[in-house]
């Protein structure tokens, strides 16, 4: 296990223990001690999930050119029609040495 993971889970365990102890321990509950950190965590989570517009990544939309679209259409037509063919990533090419049947093993 990585050192950062051990530290992370130790901090999570201590935080959980502190929350449970704050809620149920000591008789009187100090709600402000729980409410303020919970609000801060909630605000940080919301800002992470839905960042303001000026901090969002802006992906410009690029319209593909006509030749690109025609290539894509041709690929779609060729793959969907007709025969299914297996595409192998390599091909065996015989070498220049002559094959000797005496050296071939009888059983593999």
TIRO-2110 file (N, C-alpha, C; in Angstrom, 1 decimal):
// TIRO-2110
0.8, -1.2, 0.0, N, 1, A
0.0, 0.0, 0.0, CA, 1, A
0.9, 1.2, 0.0, C, 1, A
0.5, 2.3, -0.7, N, 2, A
1.3, 3.5, -0.8, CA, 2, A
1.2, 4.3, 0.5, C, 2, A
2.2, 5.1, 0.8, N, 3, A
2.2, 5.9, 2.0, CA, 3, A
1.1, 6.9, 2.0, C, 3, A
0.8, 7.5, 0.8, N, 4, A
-0.3, 8.5, 0.8, CA, 4, A
-1.6, 7.8, 1.1, C, 4, A
-1.9, 6.6, 0.7, N, 5, A
-3.1, 5.9, 0.9, CA, 5, A
-3.3, 5.7, 2.4, C, 5, A
-2.2, 5.3, 3.1, N, 6, A
-2.3, 5.0, 4.5, CA, 6, A
-2.6, 6.3, 5.3, C, 6, A
-2.0, 7.4, 4.9, N, 7, A
-2.3, 8.7, 5.5, CA, 7, A
-3.7, 9.1, 5.3, C, 7, A
-4.1, 9.0, 4.0, N, 8, A
-5.5, 9.4, 3.7, CA, 8, A
-6.5, 8.6, 4.5, C, 8, A
-6.4, 7.3, 4.6, N, 9, A
-7.4, 6.5, 5.3, CA, 9, A
-7.3, 6.7, 6.8, C, 9, A
-6.1, 7.0, 7.3, N, 10, A
-6.0, 7.4, 8.7, CA, 10, A
-6.7, 8.7, 9.0, C, 10, A
-6.6, 9.7, 8.1, N, 11, A
-7.3, 10.9, 8.3, CA, 11, A
-8.8, 10.8, 8.2, C, 11, A
-9.3, 9.9, 7.3, N, 12, A
-10.7, 9.6, 7.2, CA, 12, A
-11.2, 9.0, 8.4, C, 12, A
-10.5, 8.0, 9.0, N, 13, A
-10.9, 7.3, 10.2, CA, 13, A
-11.0, 8.3, 11.4, C, 13, A
-10.0, 9.2, 11.5, N, 14, A
-10.0, 10.2, 12.6, CA, 14, A
-11.1, 11.2, 12.4, C, 14, A
-11.4, 11.6, 11.2, N, 15, A
-12.5, 12.5, 10.9, CA, 15, A
-13.9, 11.9, 11.3, C, 15, A
-14.0, 10.6, 10.9, N, 16, A
-15.3, 9.9, 11.2, CA, 16, A
-15.4, 9.7, 12.7, C, 16, A
-14.3, 9.4, 13.4, N, 17, A
-14.4, 9.3, 14.9, CA, 17, A
-14.8, 10.6, 15.5, C, 17, A
-14.2, 11.7, 15.0, N, 18, A
-14.5, 13.0, 15.5, CA, 18, A
-15.9, 13.4, 15.3, C, 18, A
-16.5, 13.1, 14.2, N, 19, A
-17.9, 13.4, 13.9, CA, 19, A
-18.8, 12.6, 14.8, C, 19, A
-18.6, 11.3, 14.9, N, 20, A
-19.4, 10.5, 15.8, CA, 20, A
-19.3, 10.9, 17.2, C, 20, A
-18.1, 11.2, 17.7, N, 21, A
-17.9, 11.7, 19.1, CA, 21, A
-18.6, 13.0, 19.3, C, 21, A
-18.5, 13.9, 18.3, N, 22, A
-19.2, 15.2, 18.4, CA, 22, A
-20.7, 15.1, 18.5, C, 22, A
-21.3, 14.1, 17.8, N, 23, A
-22.7, 13.9, 17.7, CA, 23, A
-23.2, 13.2, 19.0, C, 23, A
-22.6, 12.2, 19.4, N, 24, A
-23.1, 11.3, 20.5, CA, 24, A
-22.4, 11.4, 21.8, C, 24, A
-21.2, 12.0, 21.8, N, 25, A
-20.4, 12.0, 23.1, CA, 25, A
-20.6, 13.3, 23.8, C, 25, A
-20.4, 13.3, 25.1, N, 26, A
-20.4, 14.5, 25.9, CA, 26, A
-21.8, 15.0, 26.4, C, 26, A
-22.9, 14.4, 26.1, N, 27, A
-24.2, 14.8, 26.5, CA, 27, A
-24.7, 16.0, 25.7, C, 27, A
-24.1, 17.1, 25.7, N, 28, A
-24.7, 18.3, 25.0, CA, 28, A
-24.0, 18.3, 23.6, C, 28, A
-24.7, 18.5, 22.6, N, 29, A
-24.2, 18.5, 21.3, CA, 29, A
-23.9, 19.9, 20.9, C, 29, A
-22.7, 20.1, 20.4, N, 30, A
-22.2, 21.4, 19.9, CA, 30, A
-22.4, 21.5, 18.4, C, 30, A
-23.6, 21.9, 18.0, N, 31, A
-24.0, 21.9, 16.5, CA, 31, A
-23.1, 22.8, 15.7, C, 31, A
-22.7, 23.9, 16.3, N, 32, A
-21.8, 24.8, 15.4, CA, 32, A
-20.5, 24.2, 15.1, C, 32, A
-20.0, 23.3, 16.0, N, 33, A
-18.8, 22.6, 15.7, CA, 33, A
-18.9, 21.6, 14.6, C, 33, A
-20.1, 21.2, 14.3, N, 34, A
-20.4, 20.2, 13.2, CA, 34, A
-20.9, 20.9, 12.0, C, 34, A
-21.7, 21.9, 12.2, N, 35, A
-22.4, 22.6, 11.1, CA, 35, A
-21.4, 23.4, 10.2, C, 35, A
-20.5, 24.1, 10.8, N, 36, A
-19.6, 24.9, 10.0, CA, 36, A
-18.7, 24.1, 9.1, C, 36, A
-18.0, 23.0, 9.6, N, 37, A
-17.2, 22.2, 8.7, CA, 37, A
-18.1, 21.5, 7.6, C, 37, A
-19.3, 21.1, 8.0, N, 38, A
-20.2, 20.4, 7.0, CA, 38, A
-20.6, 21.4, 5.9, C, 38, A
-20.8, 22.7, 6.3, N, 39, A
-21.1, 23.7, 5.2, CA, 39, A
-19.9, 23.9, 4.3, C, 39, A
-18.7, 24.0, 4.9, N, 40, A
-17.5, 24.2, 4.1, CA, 40, A
-17.3, 23.1, 3.2, C, 40, A
-17.4, 21.8, 3.7, N, 41, A
-17.3, 20.7, 2.8, CA, 41, A
-18.3, 20.7, 1.7, C, 41, A
-19.6, 21.0, 2.0, N, 42, A
-20.6, 21.1, 1.0, CA, 42, A
-20.3, 22.1, -0.1, C, 42, A
-19.9, 23.3, 0.4, N, 43, A
-19.6, 24.4, -0.6, CA, 43, A
-18.4, 24.0, -1.5, C, 43, A
-17.4, 23.4, -0.9, N, 44, A
-16.2, 23.0, -1.7, CA, 44, A
-16.7, 21.9, -2.7, C, 44, A
-17.5, 21.0, -2.3, N, 45, A
-18.0, 19.9, -3.2, CA, 45, A
-18.8, 20.5, -4.3, C, 45, A
-19.7, 21.4, -4.0, N, 46, A
-20.5, 22.1, -5.1, CA, 46, A
-19.6, 22.9, -6.1, C, 46, A
-18.6, 23.6, -5.5, N, 47, A
-17.7, 24.3, -6.4, CA, 47, A
-16.9, 23.4, -7.3, C, 47, A
-16.6, 22.2, -6.8, N, 48, A
-15.8, 21.2, -7.5, CA, 48, A
-16.7, 20.6, -8.6, C, 48, A
-17.9, 20.3, -8.3, N, 49, A
-18.9, 19.6, -9.2, CA, 49, A
-19.4, 20.6, -10.2, C, 49, A
-19.7, 21.8, -9.8, N, 50, A
-20.2, 22.8, -10.8, CA, 50, A
-19.4, 24.1, -10.6, C, 50, A
-18.2, 24.2, -11.3, N, 51, A
-17.4, 25.4, -11.2, CA, 51, A
-18.0, 26.6, -11.8, C, 51, A
-17.5, 27.8, -11.4, N, 52, A
-18.0, 29.0, -12.1, CA, 52, A
-17.6, 29.0, -13.6, C, 52, A
-18.3, 29.8, -14.4, N, 53, A
-18.0, 29.8, -15.8, CA, 53, A
-16.6, 30.1, -16.2, C, 53, A
-16.0, 31.1, -15.5, N, 54, A
-14.7, 31.5, -15.9, CA, 54, A
-13.6, 30.5, -15.6, C, 54, A
-13.9, 29.5, -14.8, N, 55, A
-12.9, 28.4, -14.5, CA, 55, A
-13.2, 27.1, -15.2, C, 55, A
-14.3, 27.1, -15.9, N, 56, A
-14.6, 25.8, -16.7, CA, 56, A
-13.7, 25.8, -17.9, C, 56, A
-13.4, 24.5, -18.3, N, 57, A
-12.7, 24.3, -19.6, CA, 57, A
-13.6, 24.6, -20.7, C, 57, A
-13.1, 25.3, -21.7, N, 58, A
-13.9, 25.6, -22.8, CA, 58, A
-13.4, 24.9, -24.0, C, 58, A
-14.1, 23.9, -24.5, N, 59, A
-13.8, 23.1, -25.7, CA, 59, A
-14.4, 23.8, -26.9, C, 59, A
-13.6, 24.3, -27.8, N, 60, A
-14.2, 25.0, -29.0, CA, 60, A
-14.7, 23.9, -29.9, C, 60, A
-15.9, 24.1, -30.4, N, 61, A
-16.5, 23.2, -31.4, CA, 61, A
-15.9, 23.4, -32.8, C, 61, A
-15.4, 22.4, -33.3, N, 62, A
-14.7, 22.4, -34.6, CA, 62, A
-15.6, 21.7, -35.6, C, 62, A
-16.0, 22.3, -36.7, N, 63, A
-16.8, 21.6, -37.7, CA, 63, A
-15.8, 20.9, -38.7, C, 63, A
-16.0, 19.6, -38.8, N, 64, A
-15.1, 18.8, -39.7, CA, 64, A
-15.3, 19.3, -41.2, C, 64, A
-14.2, 19.1, -41.9, N, 65, A
-14.3, 19.5, -43.3, CA, 65, A
-15.1, 18.5, -44.2, C, 65, A
-15.4, 18.9, -45.4, N, 66, A
-16.2, 18.0, -46.3, CA, 66, A
-15.4, 16.7, -46.6, C, 66, A
-14.1, 16.8, -46.9, N, 67, A
-13.4, 15.5, -47.2, CA, 67, A
-13.3, 14.6, -46.0, C, 67, A
-13.2, 15.1, -44.8, N, 68, A
-13.2, 14.3, -43.6, CA, 68, A
-14.6, 13.6, -43.4, C, 68, A
-15.6, 14.4, -43.6, N, 69, A
-17.0, 13.8, -43.5, CA, 69, A
-17.2, 12.7, -44.5, C, 69, A
-16.7, 12.9, -45.7, N, 70, A
-16.9, 11.9, -46.8, CA, 70, A
-16.1, 10.6, -46.4, C, 70, A
-14.9, 10.7, -45.8, N, 71, A
-14.1, 9.6, -45.4, CA, 71, A
-14.8, 8.8, -44.3, C, 71, A
-15.4, 9.5, -43.4, N, 72, A
-16.1, 8.9, -42.3, CA, 72, A
-17.4, 8.1, -42.8, C, 72, A
-18.1, 8.8, -43.8, N, 73, A
-19.2, 8.1, -44.3, CA, 73, A
-18.9, 6.9, -45.1, C, 73, A
-17.7, 6.9, -45.8, N, 74, A
-17.3, 5.8, -46.6, CA, 74, A
-16.9, 4.6, -45.6, C, 74, A
-16.2, 5.0, -44.5, N, 75, A
-15.9, 3.9, -43.5, CA, 75, A
-17.1, 3.3, -42.9, C, 75, A
-18.1, 4.1, -42.7, N, 76, A
-19.3, 3.5, -42.1, CA, 76, A
-20.0, 2.6, -43.1, C, 76, A
-20.0, 3.0, -44.3, N, 77, A
-20.7, 2.1, -45.4, CA, 77, A
-19.9, 0.8, -45.6, C, 77, A
-18.6, 0.9, -45.6, N, 78, A
-17.8, -0.3, -45.8, CA, 78, A
-17.8, -1.3, -44.7, C, 78, A
-17.9, -0.8, -43.5, N, 79, A
-17.9, -1.7, -42.3, CA, 79, A
-19.2, -2.3, -42.1, C, 79, A
-20.3, -1.6, -42.4, N, 80, A
-21.6, -2.2, -42.2, CA, 80, A
-22.1, -3.1, -43.2, C, 80, A
-21.5, -3.0, -44.4, N, 81, A
-22.1, -3.8, -45.5, CA, 81, A
-21.2, -5.1, -45.7, C, 81, A
-21.9, -6.2, -46.2, N, 82, A
-21.2, -7.3, -46.7, CA, 82, A
-20.6, -8.2, -45.6, C, 82, A
-19.4, -8.7, -46.0, N, 83, A
-18.7, -9.7, -45.3, CA, 83, A
-18.0, -9.2, -44.0, C, 83, A
-17.9, -10.2, -43.1, N, 84, A
-17.2, -9.9, -41.9, CA, 84, A
-15.8, -10.5, -42.2, C, 84, A
-14.8, -9.7, -41.9, N, 85, A
-13.4, -10.1, -42.1, CA, 85, A
-12.6, -9.8, -40.9, C, 85, A
-11.8, -10.8, -40.5, N, 86, A
-10.9, -10.6, -39.3, CA, 86, A
-9.7, -9.8, -39.7, C, 86, A
-9.4, -8.9, -38.9, N, 87, A
-8.2, -8.0, -39.1, CA, 87, A
-7.1, -8.5, -38.1, C, 87, A
-6.1, -9.0, -38.7, N, 88, A
-5.0, -9.5, -37.8, CA, 88, A
-3.9, -8.4, -37.8, C, 88, A
-3.3, -8.2, -36.7, N, 89, A
-2.3, -7.1, -36.6, CA, 89, A
-1.0, -7.4, -37.2, C, 89, A
-0.7, -8.6, -37.7, N, 90, A
0.6, -8.9, -38.3, CA, 90, A
0.4, -10.0, -39.3, C, 90, A
1.4, -10.2, -40.1, N, 91, A
1.4, -11.2, -41.2, CA, 91, A
2.7, -11.9, -41.2, C, 91, A
2.7, -13.2, -41.4, N, 92, A
3.9, -14.0, -41.4, CA, 92, A
4.5, -14.0, -42.8, C, 92, A
5.8, -13.7, -42.9, N, 93, A
6.5, -13.6, -44.2, CA, 93, A
7.6, -14.7, -44.1, C, 93, A
7.6, -15.6, -45.1, N, 94, A
8.6, -16.6, -45.2, CA, 94, A
10.0, -15.9, -45.4, C, 94, A
11.0, -16.5, -44.7, N, 95, A
12.3, -15.9, -44.8, CA, 95, A
13.0, -16.5, -46.1, C, 95, A
14.3, -16.1, -46.3, N, 96, A
15.0, -16.5, -47.5, CA, 96, A
15.7, -17.8, -47.3, C, 96, A
15.8, -18.3, -46.1, N, 97, A
16.4, -19.6, -45.9, CA, 97, A
15.5, -20.7, -46.5, C, 97, A
16.1, -21.7, -47.0, N, 98, A
15.2, -22.8, -47.5, CA, 98, A
14.7, -23.7, -46.3, C, 98, A
13.6, -24.2, -46.5, N, 99, A
13.0, -25.1, -45.4, CA, 99, A
13.6, -26.5, -45.6, C, 99, A
13.9, -27.1, -44.5, N, 100, A
14.5, -28.4, -44.5, CA, 100, A
13.5, -29.3, -43.7, C, 100, A
12.9, -30.3, -44.4, N, 101, A
11.9, -31.1, -43.8, CA, 101, A
12.5, -32.0, -42.7, C, 101, A
13.8, -32.3, -42.8, N, 102, A
14.4, -33.2, -41.8, CA, 102, A
14.5, -32.5, -40.5, C, 102, A
14.6, -31.2, -40.4, N, 103, A
14.8, -30.5, -39.1, CA, 103, A
13.4, -30.3, -38.5, C, 103, A
12.4, -30.5, -39.2, N, 104, A
11.0, -30.3, -38.6, CA, 104, A
10.7, -31.4, -37.6, C, 104, A
10.2, -31.0, -36.4, N, 105, A
9.8, -32.1, -35.5, CA, 105, A
8.6, -32.8, -35.9, C, 105, A
8.5, -34.1, -35.6, N, 106, A
7.3, -34.9, -36.0, CA, 106, A
6.1, -34.4, -35.2, C, 106, A
6.3, -34.2, -33.9, N, 107, A
5.1, -33.8, -33.0, CA, 107, A
5.4, -32.5, -32.4, C, 107, A
4.4, -31.7, -32.2, N, 108, A
4.6, -30.3, -31.6, CA, 108, A
4.3, -30.4, -30.2, C, 108, A
END
